[in-house]
Amino acid sequence: MIIRRVLPALLPLLLLLAVPLLLRPGTPGAATAVSSDETPDRLVIITPHTEPVRYEFERAFRRHYREKYGVDVELDYRSVGGTSDIVRYIADRYEAEFRHFWESDPANPPWTPALAAAFSNQRIQPDTEKDPQTAAVRRKFLESDVGIGIDIFWGGGTFDHSRQAERGFGVDGGVRERHPEYFQETVIPQTFGGDVFYDPQGRYYGACLASFGICYNPDRLRELPDATPPAGWHDLGTPRFFNNLVVADPTKSGSANKCFESILQQCMAEQVRRHGPEKGVARGWDEGFGLIKRIIANARTLTDSAGKVPRDIAAGNAAAGMAIDTYGLSEQEWSATLFDGQPKILYVPPAGGTSVSADPIQLLRGAKNQRAAREFLDFVLSREGQKLWDYRAGEPGGPEKYSLRRPPIRRDLYQPEFQKHFSDPDYNPYAAGADFVYQGAWTGPHFSLIRVLIRCIALDVQEELRDAWAAIIAAGGPEKAPEAMAEFNRLPFSYEEAAAAGQLLRTGEHRSVLDVVRTCRRWSEEAAAHYRRAAELARQQLRNHTAKGNTP
C-alpha cells in the first residue's frame, strides 16, 4: 500500500534521472553501438603502449571489425608496467597455468623445480634431450594450448619478443599465410641494418619502427660552461654534463637497454675500424661500458620509464638525455605549441650511433579470442592500421585525437602521397638508419647480461660511481687523472668472458636464485671498491697539483 502511494510521487524524479543516462554518448573510441541481442567479440591485449596509442587503435579497429564481421569487439587492455615487467608477468602466468595443466593429469610425475625450469627452456629440444622427464615436459608444453587469459602481447623490443617466441609463449599468428604481400622487401623487409623486423616462423611481427637519439633543453644548455648542443653519445659522457642528465633504468625499460646496447655497438664499430674485428670488438665493449658509466654518473635523475626522459628535459629538470625518437619528437611538438613555436626541448639522432629497430606484436599461446586476435594482427600491419602511427590527427585515414608520431614499419608508406600527411614528413628511419649496421653477434647474445651488469656496476653503486667521477673531474678530467680513470673503467669480466658470466645469471638444477644474487652482489662490491680507489687516486692527483701550485 505504501509503495503504491509513494511510486507516483517518485516517478517524475526517476524519469529525470534516467534522461541523462539514456542520452549519454557511447564510450570514447567505440564504433557503432551493439544491439541488445548481440554479444560482442573480445580481445585481451597486454602492452606498454601509452593511452594515445591504445585509444586510436581501439577506435579504428572497432570500426574496422564492425564493418567486416557485423559485430562489435571489445578491447581489454592490460598494463603491468614496462616491457621488462610484462615479460616477467607473462612468464609467471604461464608457469602457474602449465603447472595446473600438468598436475591435472595423474599420469604425470610430481611437479618439481627442475620441471618448472625445463618446460619453457628454449635450449631444450625434446627430440634430442636425454632426460626423459625434461623432454616430456617441454614437448607437452609446446604441444599444448595452455593460455593465460591474454591474446596479444603488443609493444616492446624484438629481443623480448624473440625470447617469448623461443620459450614457446609466442606462437605463429599466420599473417604471412593470409597476407604474403605484406612481407615483400619493398613493404616489410625481414631485416634492415642488421635488425630483424619479423620472425620467419610468424611468432612476432614488427608493428612500427623505433630509433634512439638525444634530447636537450636549449635554455638549460646555455647555463653550462659549454653550450654546444650534443651531437653524439660520447658528448653525454663529458664532464660538462655532470649532474645535468636524466637517464632511464634499463632494468625497468627494455627501450633504455636497447639504447645502451646502441652505445656499445657504436663503440665496437669504431674500434673494429681501428684495430680489426679480433681486437676491436673487445676494446669496444670496454670503451662502451666506460662511456655508459660516465653517462650514468652524469645523471641527476634516474627514471623507471623511457617516456619520462623527454618530459623531464622539457620541464627543465635536466639539460639532456637519451630518448626514443617518438617520445623526443612528440615532446618537441607539444613544447612548441606551448611556447609559440619555440620548443624547450629538441631531438637529434646521434651521428652514426643508432640503428632502426622494430616494435613488435605477437599472438600468445592459448589465446581464446582467435578471430579477433588474428584480425588485429592483420589490421596493425595493413595500410589502414599503419597510417595511424604517423598521420597527423584529423587527416583522412589517420588518428582522430592524438598524433602518435611513430614511424610505420611499412616501407611503402614512405612515399610523397602518404608522407604529406605525416606528422614528420621529412623523417624516414629507413634513410636515417642506413649508416649504422647492427651486429647482432656482438651484443645480441648478451642483451640480458647488459642490463644486469649496468645495474650492478652503475645503478646499485651510483653513489660511489658519482663520487669517483666528481673527483676525476675536479682533478682536471680523465686525461689529467689516467690512473684514476683506469680504476673507474674496470669491469668484473672481459668481453671474452661475457658468455660465461651470462651463465652465472641463469638458474637451474645446480644454480639457485640465491647463487645469482650472490654473483650480482659480488660484481657490485667489486665495482664500489674500484670507484673508491679511483676517487682516492683522483684526490691525490689534485693534492699533488695543488702542492706544486698548478691548476688542474
Residue pairs with C-beta under 8 A, 6 or more apart in sequence:
26 33
28 55
28 59
29 55
29 56
29 58
29 59
29 62
30 59
30 62
30 72
31 59
31 62
31 63
31 65
31 66
31 72
32 63
32 66
32 72
33 72
34 40
34 71
34 72
38 71
38 72
39 71
40 71
40 72
40 73
40 74
41 65
41 69
41 71
41 72
41 73
41 74
41 369
41 371
41 372
42 73
42 74
42 76
42 369
42 372
43 73
43 74
43 75
43 76
43 151
43 152
43 369
43 372
43 373
43 376
44 76
44 78
44 149
44 150
44 151
44 152
44 368
44 369
45 75
45 76
45 77
45 78
45 150
45 151
45 152
45 153
45 154
45 376
46 77
46 78
46 79
46 80
46 86
46 89
46 90
46 150
46 152
46 153
46 154
47 53
47 54
47 77
47 78
47 79
47 86
47 152
47 153
47 154
47 155
48 79
48 81
48 82
48 83
48 86
48 155
48 156
49 154
49 155
50 307
52 399
52 401
52 402
52 404
53 155
53 402
53 404
53 406
54 75
54 77
55 401
55 402
56 388
56 399
56 400
56 401
56 402
56 404
57 380
57 385
57 388
58 75
58 77
59 400
60 379
60 384
60 385
60 388
60 399
61 73
61 75
61 376
61 379
61 385
62 72
62 73
62 75
64 375
64 379
64 384
65 71
65 72
65 73
65 372
65 375
65 379
66 72
66 73
68 375
69 371
69 375
73 372
78 150
80 86
80 89
81 252
82 252
82 253
82 254
82 304
82 305
83 155
83 156
83 157
83 160
83 253
83 254
83 255
84 160
84 251
84 252
84 253
84 254
84 451
85 252
86 153
86 156
87 156
87 160
87 163
87 164
87 254
90 148
90 150
90 153
90 164
90 169
90 364
91 120
91 167
91 169
93 148
93 149
93 150
94 120
94 146
94 148
94 169
94 365
95 116
95 119
95 120
97 146
97 147
97 148
97 366
98 119
98 120
98 141
98 144
98 146
99 111
99 116
101 144
101 146
102 108
102 111
102 115
102 119
102 137
102 140
103 111
109 115
109 133
113 509
114 133
114 134
114 509
115 133
115 134
115 137
117 507
117 508
117 509
118 124
118 133
118 134
118 137
118 138
119 137
119 138
119 140
119 141
120 141
120 167
120 168
120 169
121 138
121 167
122 163
122 166
122 167
122 168
124 134
124 135
124 138
125 138
126 135
126 136
126 138
126 139
126 142
127 135
129 135
129 138
141 168
142 168
144 365
144 366
145 365
145 366
146 365
146 366
147 364
147 365
147 366
147 367
147 368
148 364
148 366
149 368
150 364
150 367
151 363
151 364
151 367
151 368
151 369
151 370
151 372
151 373
152 361
152 362
152 363
152 364
152 367
152 373
152 376
152 377
153 161
153 164
153 169
153 170
153 361
153 362
153 364
154 207
154 361
154 362
154 380
155 207
155 359
155 360
155 361
156 254
156 359
156 360
157 254
157 255
157 258
157 357
157 358
157 359
157 360
158 195
158 196
158 197
158 204
158 206
158 357
158 358
158 360
159 254
159 258
159 444
159 447
160 254
161 170
161 199
161 203
161 204
161 360
161 362
162 196
162 199
162 204
164 170
164 203
164 204
164 362
165 171
165 199
165 201
165 203
165 204
165 362
168 365
169 364
169 365
170 199
170 203
170 204
170 362
170 363
170 364
170 365
171 203
171 362
171 363
171 364
171 365
171 367
172 201
172 202
172 203
172 363
173 202
173 203
173 204
173 205
173 362
173 363
173 373
173 374
173 377
174 202
174 363
174 374
174 377
175 182
175 202
175 205
175 374
175 377
175 378
175 381
176 182
176 183
176 202
177 202
178 374
178 378
179 378
179 381
179 382
181 187
182 188
182 381
182 382
182 410
183 190
183 198
186 411
186 412
187 410
187 411
187 412
188 197
188 198
188 205
188 206
188 381
188 409
188 410
188 411
189 197
189 411
190 196
190 197
190 198
190 200
191 197
192 356
192 430
192 433
193 355
193 356
193 433
193 434
193 436
193 437
193 438
194 355
194 437
194 438
194 439
194 440
195 355
195 356
195 357
195 358
195 438
195 440
196 358
196 440
197 205
197 206
197 358
197 409
198 204
198 205
198 206
198 358
198 360
199 205
203 362
203 363
204 360
204 361
204 362
205 360
205 361
205 362
205 377
205 380
205 381
206 358
206 359
206 360
206 409
207 358
207 359
207 360
207 361
207 380
207 381
207 409
208 358
208 359
208 386
208 389
208 406
208 407
208 408
208 409
209 356
209 357
209 358
209 359
209 406
209 407
209 408
209 409
209 429
210 255
210 324
210 325
210 326
210 356
210 357
210 358
210 359
210 406
210 407
211 324
211 325
211 349
211 354
211 355
211 356
211 357
211 407
211 429
211 432
211 433
212 255
212 258
212 259
212 262
212 322
212 323
212 324
212 325
212 350
212 354
213 322
213 323
213 325
213 328
213 347
213 348
213 349
213 350
213 354
214 230
214 231
214 232
214 233
214 235
214 236
214 320
214 321
214 322
214 323
214 347
214 348
214 349
214 350
215 309
215 310
215 313
215 320
215 321
215 322
215 323
215 328
215 331
215 332
215 345
215 346
215 347
216 229
216 230
216 313
216 319
216 320
216 321
216 345
216 346
216 348
217 313
217 314
217 316
217 318
217 319
217 320
217 344
217 345
218 229
218 344
218 346
219 316
219 344
220 244
220 313
220 316
220 318
220 319
220 320
221 227
221 229
221 319
221 320
223 319
224 240
224 241
224 244
224 319
225 240
226 240
229 346
229 348
230 236
230 241
230 320
230 348
231 348
231 350
231 351
232 350
232 351
232 352
232 353
233 262
233 263
233 266
233 291
233 295
233 322
233 350
233 353
234 291
235 241
236 245
236 294
236 295
236 298
236 320
236 321
236 322
237 290
237 291
237 294
237 295
237 298
238 294
239 473
239 477
241 298
241 319
241 320
242 297
242 298
242 469
242 470
242 473
243 298
243 300
244 298
244 300
244 318
244 319
244 320
245 295
245 298
245 299
245 300
245 301
245 318
245 319
245 320
245 321
246 299
246 300
246 301
246 302
246 303
246 308
246 309
246 312
246 313
246 317
246 318
246 320
246 321
247 256
247 295
247 296
247 299
247 301
247 302
247 303
247 309
247 321
247 322
248 255
248 256
248 259
248 302
248 303
248 304
248 305
248 306
248 308
248 309
248 321
248 322
249 256
249 302
249 303
249 304
249 455
249 459
250 256
250 257
250 259
250 260
250 450
250 451
250 454
250 455
251 257
251 451
251 452
251 454
251 455
251 459
252 304
252 305
253 304
253 305
253 306
255 306
255 324
256 306
256 322
257 447
257 450
257 451
257 454
258 357
259 306
259 322
259 324
260 292
260 450
260 451
260 454
261 443
261 447
261 450
262 353
262 354
262 355
263 288
263 291
263 292
263 295
263 353
264 284
264 285
264 288
264 289
264 292
264 442
264 443
264 450
265 288
265 355
265 436
265 438
265 439
265 442
265 443
266 288
266 350
266 352
266 353
266 436
267 284
267 285
267 287
267 288
267 291
268 280
268 281
268 284
268 285
268 288
268 439
268 442
268 443
269 284
269 352
269 436
269 437
269 439
270 284
270 287
271 279
271 280
271 281
271 283
271 284
271 287
272 280
272 281
272 284
273 280
274 280
275 283
281 442
281 495
282 494
282 495
282 496
284 442
285 494
285 495
285 498
286 489
286 491
286 494
286 495
289 453
289 457
289 489
289 491
290 488
290 489
292 454
292 458
293 457
293 458
293 465
293 469
293 488
293 489
294 469
295 322
296 302
296 454
296 458
296 459
296 462
296 465
297 458
297 462
297 465
297 466
297 468
297 469
297 470
298 469
299 318
299 462
300 317
300 318
301 312
301 317
301 318
302 459
302 462
303 309
303 312
306 323
306 324
306 327
307 324
307 327
309 321
309 322
309 323
309 327
310 321
310 323
310 327
310 328
310 330
310 331
310 332
310 345
310 347
311 331
312 318
312 321
313 319
313 320
313 321
313 323
313 331
313 345
314 331
314 334
314 335
314 343
314 344
314 345
316 344
323 331
323 347
325 347
325 349
325 407
325 427
325 429
326 404
326 405
326 406
326 407
328 345
328 347
329 347
329 405
329 423
329 424
329 427
330 403
330 405
331 345
331 347
332 343
332 345
332 346
332 347
333 343
333 403
333 405
333 423
335 343
335 344
335 345
336 342
336 343
338 344
349 432
352 435
352 436
353 436
354 432
354 433
354 436
355 433
355 436
355 437
355 438
356 429
356 430
356 432
356 433
356 436
357 438
358 409
359 406
361 377
361 380
363 373
363 374
363 377
367 373
379 385
380 386
381 409
381 410
383 410
383 412
383 413
384 397
386 408
386 409
386 410
386 413
387 397
387 398
387 408
387 413
387 418
387 421
388 398
388 399
388 404
389 404
389 406
389 407
389 408
390 403
390 404
390 405
390 406
390 407
390 408
390 413
390 422
390 423
390 424
391 397
391 398
391 399
391 403
391 421
391 422
391 423
392 398
392 399
392 403
392 421
392 422
392 423
393 399
393 400
393 401
393 402
393 403
394 400
395 421
396 421
397 421
398 421
403 423
404 423
405 423
405 424
407 424
407 427
407 428
407 429
411 430
413 419
414 428
414 430
419 425
419 428
443 450
445 499
445 502
446 498
446 499
446 502
448 502
448 505
449 498
449 501
449 502
449 505
452 505
452 520
453 491
453 492
453 501
453 523
455 520
456 492
456 520
456 523
456 524
456 527
457 465
457 491
457 492
457 523
457 524
457 527
458 465
458 527
460 520
460 524
461 524
461 527
461 528
461 531
464 527
464 528
464 531
464 532
464 535
465 527
465 531
467 531
467 532
467 535
468 484
468 487
468 488
468 531
468 532
468 534
468 535
468 538
469 488
470 535
471 484
471 534
471 535
471 538
471 539
471 542
472 478
472 481
472 484
472 485
472 488
472 534
472 535
472 538
474 538
474 539
474 542
474 552
475 481
475 484
475 538
475 539
475 541
475 542
475 545
475 552
476 541
476 542
476 545
476 552
477 552
478 485
480 541
480 545
480 552
481 537
481 538
481 541
483 537
483 541
484 534
484 535
484 537
484 538
484 541
485 534
487 530
487 531
487 533
487 534
487 537
488 530
488 531
488 534
490 527
490 530
492 501
492 522
492 523
492 526
492 527
493 500
493 501
504 511
504 515
504 516
504 519
505 516
505 519
505 520
506 516
507 513
507 515
507 516
541 552
542 552
545 551
545 552
